[in-house]
Amino acid sequence: MNTAKTAVHFTDNVLISPTNPISVNLIGAGGTGSKVLTALMEINESLIALGQYALFF
């Protein structure tokens, strides 16, 4: 008996193929903020590599 559940994820098409770029304001880059900043830079590089809008211009 297979009881494994199938992973299902629903995402709005606007998030997958955005028509407008997004901008992010990060206030404070202390302990938590510096981790968030690093993650935002990684997300930005991934978006550029995928040909999507970048977070930073």
PQR file of N, CA, C, O and H, with PARSE charges and radii, in Angstrom:
ATOM      1  N   MET A   1       0.846  -1.182   0.000 -0.4000 1.5000
ATOM      2  CA  MET A   1       0.000   0.000   0.000 -0.0000 2.0000
ATOM      3  C   MET A   1       0.888   1.241   0.000  0.5500 1.7000
ATOM      4  O   MET A   1       1.690   1.440   0.912 -0.5500 1.4000
ATOM      5  N   ASN A   2       0.739   2.065  -1.022 -0.4000 1.5000
ATOM      6  CA  ASN A   2       1.525   3.290  -1.150 -0.0000 2.0000
ATOM      7  C   ASN A   2       0.766   4.438  -0.506  0.5500 1.7000
ATOM      8  O   ASN A   2      -0.300   4.825  -0.985 -0.5500 1.4000
ATOM      9  H   ASN A   2       0.087   1.903  -1.763  0.4000 1.0000
ATOM     10  N   THR A   3       1.301   4.981   0.567 -0.4000 1.5000
ATOM     11  CA  THR A   3       0.637   6.083   1.269 -0.0000 2.0000
ATOM     12  C   THR A   3       1.315   7.422   1.015  0.5500 1.7000
ATOM     13  O   THR A   3       0.978   8.414   1.661 -0.5500 1.4000
ATOM     14  H   THR A   3       2.166   4.667   0.956  0.4000 1.0000
ATOM     15  N   ALA A   4       2.266   7.465   0.085 -0.4000 1.5000
ATOM     16  CA  ALA A   4       2.959   8.722  -0.212 -0.0000 2.0000
ATOM     17  C   ALA A   4       1.998   9.705  -0.870  0.5500 1.7000
ATOM     18  O   ALA A   4       1.207   9.336  -1.738 -0.5500 1.4000
ATOM     19  H   ALA A   4       2.540   6.659  -0.439  0.4000 1.0000
ATOM     20  N   LYS A   5       2.080  10.948  -0.447 -0.4000 1.5000
ATOM     21  CA  LYS A   5       1.223  11.994  -1.006 -0.0000 2.0000
ATOM     22  C   LYS A   5       1.949  12.688  -2.149  0.5500 1.7000
ATOM     23  O   LYS A   5       3.162  12.888  -2.105 -0.5500 1.4000
ATOM     24  H   LYS A   5       2.723  11.248   0.258  0.4000 1.0000
ATOM     25  N   THR A   6       1.194  13.045  -3.156 -0.4000 1.5000
ATOM     26  CA  THR A   6       1.745  13.771  -4.284 -0.0000 2.0000
ATOM     27  C   THR A   6       1.867  15.238  -3.907  0.5500 1.7000
ATOM     28  O   THR A   6       0.921  15.835  -3.393 -0.5500 1.4000
ATOM     29  H   THR A   6       0.208  12.882  -3.192  0.4000 1.0000
ATOM     30  N   ALA A   7       3.043  15.822  -4.164 -0.4000 1.5000
ATOM     31  CA  ALA A   7       3.253  17.232  -3.874 -0.0000 2.0000
ATOM     32  C   ALA A   7       2.476  18.083  -4.875  0.5500 1.7000
ATOM     33  O   ALA A   7       2.575  17.877  -6.085 -0.5500 1.4000
ATOM     34  H   ALA A   7       3.812  15.337  -4.582  0.4000 1.0000
ATOM     35  N   VAL A   8       1.713  19.026  -4.370 -0.4000 1.5000
ATOM     36  CA  VAL A   8       0.921  19.911  -5.215 -0.0000 2.0000
ATOM     37  C   VAL A   8       1.196  21.341  -4.767  0.5500 1.7000
ATOM     38  O   VAL A   8       1.169  21.654  -3.577 -0.5500 1.4000
ATOM     39  H   VAL A   8       1.632  19.193  -3.387  0.4000 1.0000
ATOM     40  N   HIS A   9       1.458  22.191  -5.737 -0.4000 1.5000
ATOM     41  CA  HIS A   9       1.729  23.589  -5.424 -0.0000 2.0000
ATOM     42  C   HIS A   9       0.945  24.455  -6.394  0.5500 1.7000
ATOM     43  O   HIS A   9       1.058  24.283  -7.608 -0.5500 1.4000
ATOM     44  H   HIS A   9       1.480  21.937  -6.704  0.4000 1.0000
ATOM     45  N   PHE A  10       0.160  25.373  -5.881 -0.4000 1.5000
ATOM     46  CA  PHE A  10      -0.618  26.287  -6.702 -0.0000 2.0000
ATOM     47  C   PHE A  10      -0.001  27.675  -6.621  0.5500 1.7000
ATOM     48  O   PHE A  10       0.188  28.216  -5.532 -0.5500 1.4000
ATOM     49  H   PHE A  10       0.068  25.512  -4.895  0.4000 1.0000
ATOM     50  N   THR A  11       0.307  28.243  -7.767 -0.4000 1.5000
ATOM     51  CA  THR A  11       0.875  29.584  -7.819 -0.0000 2.0000
ATOM     52  C   THR A  11       0.146  30.374  -8.891  0.5500 1.7000
ATOM     53  O   THR A  11      -0.096  29.876  -9.991 -0.5500 1.4000
ATOM     54  H   THR A  11       0.153  27.804  -8.652  0.4000 1.0000
ATOM     55  N   ASP A  12      -0.197  31.594  -8.564 -0.4000 1.5000
ATOM     56  CA  ASP A  12      -0.875  32.462  -9.510 -0.0000 2.0000
ATOM     57  C   ASP A  12       0.048  32.754 -10.694  0.5500 1.7000
ATOM     58  O   ASP A  12       1.255  32.921 -10.515 -0.5500 1.4000
ATOM     59  H   ASP A  12       0.000  31.999  -7.671  0.4000 1.0000
ATOM     60  N   ASN A  13      -0.515  32.815 -11.894 -0.4000 1.5000
ATOM     61  CA  ASN A  13       0.277  33.076 -13.098 -0.0000 2.0000
ATOM     62  C   ASN A  13       1.005  34.413 -13.041  0.5500 1.7000
ATOM     63  O   ASN A  13       2.066  34.564 -13.646 -0.5500 1.4000
ATOM     64  H   ASN A  13      -1.495  32.679 -12.038  0.4000 1.0000
ATOM     65  N   VAL A  14       0.450  35.380 -12.325 -0.4000 1.5000
ATOM     66  CA  VAL A  14       1.103  36.681 -12.180 -0.0000 2.0000
ATOM     67  C   VAL A  14       2.457  36.529 -11.485  0.5500 1.7000
ATOM     68  O   VAL A  14       3.385  37.284 -11.776 -0.5500 1.4000
ATOM     69  H   VAL A  14      -0.412  35.258 -11.833  0.4000 1.0000
ATOM     70  N   LEU A  15       2.579  35.578 -10.586 -0.4000 1.5000
ATOM     71  CA  LEU A  15       3.851  35.359  -9.905 -0.0000 2.0000
ATOM     72  C   LEU A  15       4.834  34.589 -10.771  0.5500 1.7000
ATOM     73  O   LEU A  15       6.045  34.776 -10.649 -0.5500 1.4000
ATOM     74  H   LEU A  15       1.825  34.964 -10.350  0.4000 1.0000
ATOM     75  N   ILE A  16       4.333  33.734 -11.638 -0.4000 1.5000
ATOM     76  CA  ILE A  16       5.208  32.948 -12.505 -0.0000 2.0000
ATOM     77  C   ILE A  16       5.703  33.790 -13.677  0.5500 1.7000
ATOM     78  O   ILE A  16       6.885  33.745 -14.018 -0.5500 1.4000
ATOM     79  H   ILE A  16       3.349  33.583 -11.738  0.4000 1.0000
ATOM     80  N   SER A  17       4.813  34.549 -14.290 -0.4000 1.5000
ATOM     81  CA  SER A  17       5.166  35.403 -15.433 -0.0000 2.0000
ATOM     82  C   SER A  17       4.731  36.840 -15.138  0.5500 1.7000
ATOM     83  O   SER A  17       3.709  37.296 -15.649 -0.5500 1.4000
ATOM     84  H   SER A  17       3.853  34.586 -14.013  0.4000 1.0000
ATOM     85  N   PRO A  18       5.500  37.548 -14.321 -0.5600 1.5000
ATOM     86  CA  PRO A  18       5.082  38.900 -13.939  0.2800 2.0000
ATOM     87  C   PRO A  18       5.151  39.862 -15.117  0.5500 1.7000
ATOM     88  O   PRO A  18       6.019  39.739 -15.981 -0.5500 1.4000
ATOM     89  N   THR A  19       4.236  40.815 -15.142 -0.4000 1.5000
ATOM     90  CA  THR A  19       4.242  41.826 -16.192 -0.0000 2.0000
ATOM     91  C   THR A  19       4.979  43.076 -15.740  0.5500 1.7000
ATOM     92  O   THR A  19       5.371  43.899 -16.568 -0.5500 1.4000
ATOM     93  H   THR A  19       3.531  40.915 -14.440  0.4000 1.0000
ATOM     94  N   ASN A  20       5.168  43.225 -14.454 -0.4000 1.5000
ATOM     95  CA  ASN A  20       5.866  44.385 -13.904 -0.0000 2.0000
ATOM     96  C   ASN A  20       6.995  43.902 -13.000  0.5500 1.7000
ATOM     97  O   ASN A  20       6.826  42.933 -12.259 -0.5500 1.4000
ATOM     98  H   ASN A  20       4.849  42.557 -13.782  0.4000 1.0000
ATOM     99  N   PRO A  21       8.144  44.571 -13.057 -0.5600 1.5000
ATOM    100  CA  PRO A  21       9.225  44.198 -12.147  0.2800 2.0000
ATOM    101  C   PRO A  21       8.855  44.562 -10.716  0.5500 1.7000
ATOM    102  O   PRO A  21       8.033  45.449 -10.488 -0.5500 1.4000
ATOM    103  N   ILE A  22       9.453  43.884  -9.770 -0.4000 1.5000
ATOM    104  CA  ILE A  22       9.222  44.205  -8.369 -0.0000 2.0000
ATOM    105  C   ILE A  22      10.470  44.864  -7.810  0.5500 1.7000
ATOM    106  O   ILE A  22      11.579  44.627  -8.289 -0.5500 1.4000
ATOM    107  H   ILE A  22      10.121  43.164  -9.956  0.4000 1.0000
ATOM    108  N   SER A  23      10.284  45.676  -6.814 -0.4000 1.5000
ATOM    109  CA  SER A  23      11.428  46.253  -6.127 -0.0000 2.0000
ATOM    110  C   SER A  23      11.271  45.946  -4.641  0.5500 1.7000
ATOM    111  O   SER A  23      10.158  45.864  -4.120 -0.5500 1.4000
ATOM    112  H   SER A  23       9.383  45.868  -6.425  0.4000 1.0000
ATOM    113  N   VAL A  24      12.379  45.783  -3.993 -0.4000 1.5000
ATOM    114  CA  VAL A  24      12.386  45.412  -2.582 -0.0000 2.0000
ATOM    115  C   VAL A  24      13.208  46.438  -1.819  0.5500 1.7000
ATOM    116  O   VAL A  24      14.329  46.756  -2.216 -0.5500 1.4000
ATOM    117  H   VAL A  24      13.282  45.850  -4.416  0.4000 1.0000
ATOM    118  N   ASN A  25      12.664  46.951  -0.736 -0.4000 1.5000
ATOM    119  CA  ASN A  25      13.400  47.848   0.148 -0.0000 2.0000
ATOM    120  C   ASN A  25      13.753  47.087   1.410  0.5500 1.7000
ATOM    121  O   ASN A  25      12.871  46.676   2.164 -0.5500 1.4000
ATOM    122  H   ASN A  25      11.754  46.693  -0.413  0.4000 1.0000
ATOM    123  N   LEU A  26      15.032  46.901   1.636 -0.4000 1.5000
ATOM    124  CA  LEU A  26      15.499  46.221   2.840 -0.0000 2.0000
ATOM    125  C   LEU A  26      16.005  47.280   3.795  0.5500 1.7000
ATOM    126  O   LEU A  26      16.968  47.991   3.508 -0.5500 1.4000
ATOM    127  H   LEU A  26      15.748  47.235   1.023  0.4000 1.0000
ATOM    128  N   ILE A  27      15.340  47.375   4.937 -0.4000 1.5000
ATOM    129  CA  ILE A  27      15.723  48.364   5.941 -0.0000 2.0000
ATOM    130  C   ILE A  27      16.496  47.644   7.032  0.5500 1.7000
ATOM    131  O   ILE A  27      15.950  46.794   7.734 -0.5500 1.4000
ATOM    132  H   ILE A  27      14.558  46.798   5.170  0.4000 1.0000
ATOM    133  N   GLY A  28      17.747  47.984   7.168 -0.4000 1.5000
ATOM    134  CA  GLY A  28      18.587  47.372   8.183 -0.0000 2.0000
ATOM    135  C   GLY A  28      19.251  46.112   7.646  0.5500 1.7000
ATOM    136  O   GLY A  28      18.599  45.254   7.051 -0.5500 1.4000
ATOM    137  H   GLY A  28      18.190  48.675   6.597  0.4000 1.0000
ATOM    138  N   ALA A  29      20.537  46.018   7.863 -0.4000 1.5000
ATOM    139  CA  ALA A  29      21.267  44.841   7.395 -0.0000 2.0000
ATOM    140  C   ALA A  29      22.133  44.310   8.531  0.5500 1.7000
ATOM    141  O   ALA A  29      23.326  44.063   8.361 -0.5500 1.4000
ATOM    142  H   ALA A  29      21.066  46.715   8.347  0.4000 1.0000
ATOM    143  N   GLY A  30      21.508  44.141   9.690 -0.4000 1.5000
ATOM    144  CA  GLY A  30      22.216  43.563  10.838 -0.0000 2.0000
ATOM    145  C   GLY A  30      22.277  42.058  10.698  0.5500 1.7000
ATOM    146  O   GLY A  30      22.542  41.547   9.610 -0.5500 1.4000
ATOM    147  H   GLY A  30      20.538  44.342   9.828  0.4000 1.0000
ATOM    148  N   GLY A  31      22.038  41.348  11.771 -0.4000 1.5000
ATOM    149  CA  GLY A  31      22.127  39.890  11.760 -0.0000 2.0000
ATOM    150  C   GLY A  31      21.161  39.241  10.792  0.5500 1.7000
ATOM    151  O   GLY A  31      21.581  38.490   9.911 -0.5500 1.4000
ATOM    152  H   GLY A  31      21.823  41.763  12.655  0.4000 1.0000
ATOM    153  N   THR A  32      19.879  39.515  10.938 -0.4000 1.5000
ATOM    154  CA  THR A  32      18.867  38.920  10.067 -0.0000 2.0000
ATOM    155  C   THR A  32      18.855  39.601   8.704  0.5500 1.7000
ATOM    156  O   THR A  32      18.730  38.934   7.676 -0.5500 1.4000
ATOM    157  H   THR A  32      19.538  40.125  11.654  0.4000 1.0000
ATOM    158  N   GLY A  33      18.985  40.914   8.692 -0.4000 1.5000
ATOM    159  CA  GLY A  33      18.945  41.659   7.435 -0.0000 2.0000
ATOM    160  C   GLY A  33      20.052  41.267   6.478  0.5500 1.7000
ATOM    161  O   GLY A  33      19.849  41.248   5.264 -0.5500 1.4000
ATOM    162  H   GLY A  33      19.087  41.455   9.527  0.4000 1.0000
ATOM    163  N   SER A  34      21.230  40.951   7.017 -0.4000 1.5000
ATOM    164  CA  SER A  34      22.325  40.555   6.124 -0.0000 2.0000
ATOM    165  C   SER A  34      22.040  39.209   5.471  0.5500 1.7000
ATOM    166  O   SER A  34      22.434  38.985   4.326 -0.5500 1.4000
ATOM    167  H   SER A  34      21.395  40.966   8.003  0.4000 1.0000
ATOM    168  N   LYS A  35      21.369  38.316   6.174 -0.4000 1.5000
ATOM    169  CA  LYS A  35      20.973  37.030   5.574 -0.0000 2.0000
ATOM    170  C   LYS A  35      19.910  37.257   4.503  0.5500 1.7000
ATOM    171  O   LYS A  35      19.942  36.626   3.447 -0.5500 1.4000
ATOM    172  H   LYS A  35      21.049  38.498   7.104  0.4000 1.0000
ATOM    173  N   VAL A  36      18.977  38.151   4.775 -0.4000 1.5000
ATOM    174  CA  VAL A  36      17.935  38.471   3.793 -0.0000 2.0000
ATOM    175  C   VAL A  36      18.563  39.105   2.561  0.5500 1.7000
ATOM    176  O   VAL A  36      18.179  38.787   1.435 -0.5500 1.4000
ATOM    177  H   VAL A  36      18.951  38.664   5.633  0.4000 1.0000
ATOM    178  N   LEU A  37      19.529  40.001   2.766 -0.4000 1.5000
ATOM    179  CA  LEU A  37      20.201  40.643   1.638 -0.0000 2.0000
ATOM    180  C   LEU A  37      20.923  39.614   0.775  0.5500 1.7000
ATOM    181  O   LEU A  37      20.861  39.683  -0.453 -0.5500 1.4000
ATOM    182  H   LEU A  37      19.841  40.258   3.681  0.4000 1.0000
ATOM    183  N   THR A  38      21.602  38.669   1.399 -0.4000 1.5000
ATOM    184  CA  THR A  38      22.279  37.613   0.649 -0.0000 2.0000
ATOM    185  C   THR A  38      21.281  36.790  -0.151  0.5500 1.7000
ATOM    186  O   THR A  38      21.527  36.472  -1.315 -0.5500 1.4000
ATOM    187  H   THR A  38      21.653  38.612   2.397  0.4000 1.0000
ATOM    188  N   ALA A  39      20.158  36.446   0.465 -0.4000 1.5000
ATOM    189  CA  ALA A  39      19.128  35.665  -0.230 -0.0000 2.0000
ATOM    190  C   ALA A  39      18.547  36.463  -1.401  0.5500 1.7000
ATOM    191  O   ALA A  39      18.294  35.895  -2.463 -0.5500 1.4000
ATOM    192  H   ALA A  39      19.958  36.704   1.410  0.4000 1.0000
ATOM    193  N   LEU A  40      18.334  37.760  -1.225 -0.4000 1.5000
ATOM    194  CA  LEU A  40      17.806  38.588  -2.310 -0.0000 2.0000
ATOM    195  C   LEU A  40      18.780  38.653  -3.475  0.5500 1.7000
ATOM    196  O   LEU A  40      18.365  38.629  -4.634 -0.5500 1.4000
ATOM    197  H   LEU A  40      18.540  38.221  -0.362  0.4000 1.0000
ATOM    198  N   MET A  41      20.069  38.735  -3.180 -0.4000 1.5000
ATOM    199  CA  MET A  41      21.063  38.749  -4.253 -0.0000 2.0000
ATOM    200  C   MET A  41      21.071  37.422  -5.008  0.5500 1.7000
ATOM    201  O   MET A  41      21.215  37.408  -6.230 -0.5500 1.4000
ATOM    202  H   MET A  41      20.407  38.754  -2.239  0.4000 1.0000
ATOM    203  N   GLU A  42      20.919  36.314  -4.296 -0.4000 1.5000
ATOM    204  CA  GLU A  42      20.870  35.011  -4.950 -0.0000 2.0000
ATOM    205  C   GLU A  42      19.617  34.872  -5.810  0.5500 1.7000
ATOM    206  O   GLU A  42      19.671  34.333  -6.915 -0.5500 1.4000
ATOM    207  H   GLU A  42      20.802  36.325  -3.303  0.4000 1.0000
ATOM    208  N   ILE A  43      18.496  35.360  -5.299 -0.4000 1.5000
ATOM    209  CA  ILE A  43      17.247  35.330  -6.064 -0.0000 2.0000
ATOM    210  C   ILE A  43      17.396  36.173  -7.324  0.5500 1.7000
ATOM    211  O   ILE A  43      16.959  35.772  -8.402 -0.5500 1.4000
ATOM    212  H   ILE A  43      18.452  35.798  -4.402  0.4000 1.0000
ATOM    213  N   ASN A  44      18.020  37.352  -7.183 -0.4000 1.5000
ATOM    214  CA  ASN A  44      18.225  38.248  -8.313 -0.0000 2.0000
ATOM    215  C   ASN A  44      19.061  37.579  -9.398  0.5500 1.7000
ATOM    216  O   ASN A  44      18.707  37.639 -10.575 -0.5500 1.4000
ATOM    217  H   ASN A  44      18.375  37.679  -6.307  0.4000 1.0000
ATOM    218  N   GLU A  45      20.153  36.950  -9.017 -0.4000 1.5000
ATOM    219  CA  GLU A  45      21.009  36.272  -9.992 -0.0000 2.0000
ATOM    220  C   GLU A  45      20.263  35.123 -10.677  0.5500 1.7000
ATOM    221  O   GLU A  45      20.426  34.903 -11.877 -0.5500 1.4000
ATOM    222  H   GLU A  45      20.440  36.902  -8.061  0.4000 1.0000
ATOM    223  N   SER A  46      19.451  34.399  -9.920 -0.4000 1.5000
ATOM    224  CA  SER A  46      18.671  33.305 -10.501 -0.0000 2.0000
ATOM    225  C   SER A  46      17.647  33.827 -11.502  0.5500 1.7000
ATOM    226  O   SER A  46      17.461  33.238 -12.567 -0.5500 1.4000
ATOM    227  H   SER A  46      19.318  34.578  -8.945  0.4000 1.0000
ATOM    228  N   LEU A  47      16.982  34.929 -11.164 -0.4000 1.5000
ATOM    229  CA  LEU A  47      15.993  35.516 -12.068 -0.0000 2.0000
ATOM    230  C   LEU A  47      16.653  35.979 -13.366  0.5500 1.7000
ATOM    231  O   LEU A  47      16.106  35.780 -14.450 -0.5500 1.4000
ATOM    232  H   LEU A  47      17.133  35.408 -10.299  0.4000 1.0000
ATOM    233  N   ILE A  48      17.828  36.594 -13.252 -0.4000 1.5000
ATOM    234  CA  ILE A  48      18.547  37.051 -14.450 -0.0000 2.0000
ATOM    235  C   ILE A  48      18.923  35.852 -15.308  0.5500 1.7000
ATOM    236  O   ILE A  48      18.771  35.888 -16.529 -0.5500 1.4000
ATOM    237  H   ILE A  48      18.273  36.755 -12.371  0.4000 1.0000
ATOM    238  N   ALA A  49      19.414  34.790 -14.676 -0.4000 1.5000
ATOM    239  CA  ALA A  49      19.814  33.589 -15.420 -0.0000 2.0000
ATOM    240  C   ALA A  49      18.620  32.950 -16.126  0.5500 1.7000
ATOM    241  O   ALA A  49      18.780  32.349 -17.189 -0.5500 1.4000
ATOM    242  H   ALA A  49      19.538  34.760 -13.684  0.4000 1.0000
ATOM    243  N   LEU A  50      17.431  33.073 -15.548 -0.4000 1.5000
ATOM    244  CA  LEU A  50      16.225  32.497 -16.140 -0.0000 2.0000
ATOM    245  C   LEU A  50      15.563  33.430 -17.142  0.5500 1.7000
ATOM    246  O   LEU A  50      14.571  33.068 -17.774 -0.5500 1.4000
ATOM    247  H   LEU A  50      17.302  33.561 -14.685  0.4000 1.0000
ATOM    248  N   GLY A  51      16.114  34.633 -17.286 -0.4000 1.5000
ATOM    249  CA  GLY A  51      15.545  35.584 -18.234 -0.0000 2.0000
ATOM    250  C   GLY A  51      14.324  36.305 -17.710  0.5500 1.7000
ATOM    251  O   GLY A  51      13.545  36.854 -18.488 -0.5500 1.4000
ATOM    252  H   GLY A  51      16.920  34.927 -16.772  0.4000 1.0000
ATOM    253  N   GLN A  52      14.149  36.311 -16.416 -0.4000 1.5000
ATOM    254  CA  GLN A  52      13.007  37.000 -15.798 -0.0000 2.0000
ATOM    255  C   GLN A  52      13.445  38.393 -15.362  0.5500 1.7000
ATOM    256  O   GLN A  52      14.607  38.773 -15.498 -0.5500 1.4000
ATOM    257  H   GLN A  52      14.782  35.864 -15.783  0.4000 1.0000
ATOM    258  N   TYR A  53      12.481  39.138 -14.835 -0.4000 1.5000
ATOM    259  CA  TYR A  53      12.787  40.461 -14.299 -0.0000 2.0000
ATOM    260  C   TYR A  53      13.752  40.322 -13.129  0.5500 1.7000
ATOM    261  O   TYR A  53      13.660  39.381 -12.340 -0.5500 1.4000
ATOM    262  H   TYR A  53      11.537  38.829 -14.724  0.4000 1.0000
ATOM    263  N   ALA A  54      14.656  41.247 -13.031 -0.4000 1.5000
ATOM    264  CA  ALA A  54      15.584  41.275 -11.906 -0.0000 2.0000
ATOM    265  C   ALA A  54      14.995  42.139 -10.793  0.5500 1.7000
ATOM    266  O   ALA A  54      14.179  43.024 -11.047 -0.5500 1.4000
ATOM    267  H   ALA A  54      14.731  42.011 -13.672  0.4000 1.0000
ATOM    268  N   LEU A  55      15.415  41.874  -9.566 -0.4000 1.5000
ATOM    269  CA  LEU A  55      14.950  42.680  -8.439 -0.0000 2.0000
ATOM    270  C   LEU A  55      15.615  44.045  -8.411  0.5500 1.7000
ATOM    271  O   LEU A  55      14.995  45.039  -8.033 -0.5500 1.4000
ATOM    272  H   LEU A  55      16.078  41.155  -9.359  0.4000 1.0000
ATOM    273  N   PHE A  56      16.883  44.091  -8.816 -0.4000 1.5000
ATOM    274  CA  PHE A  56      17.653  45.321  -8.736 -0.0000 2.0000
ATOM    275  C   PHE A  56      18.004  45.790 -10.137  0.5500 1.7000
ATOM    276  O   PHE A  56      18.345  44.987 -11.006 -0.5500 1.4000
ATOM    277  H   PHE A  56      17.387  43.283  -9.123  0.4000 1.0000
ATOM    278  N   PHE A  57      17.920  47.076 -10.345 -0.4000 1.5000
ATOM    279  CA  PHE A  57      18.225  47.636 -11.668 -0.0000 2.0000
ATOM    280  C   PHE A  57      19.404  48.549 -11.574  0.5500 1.7000
ATOM    281  O   PHE A  57      19.822  49.122 -12.580 -0.5500 1.4000
ATOM    282  H   PHE A  57      17.644  47.729  -9.640  0.4000 1.0000
TER
END
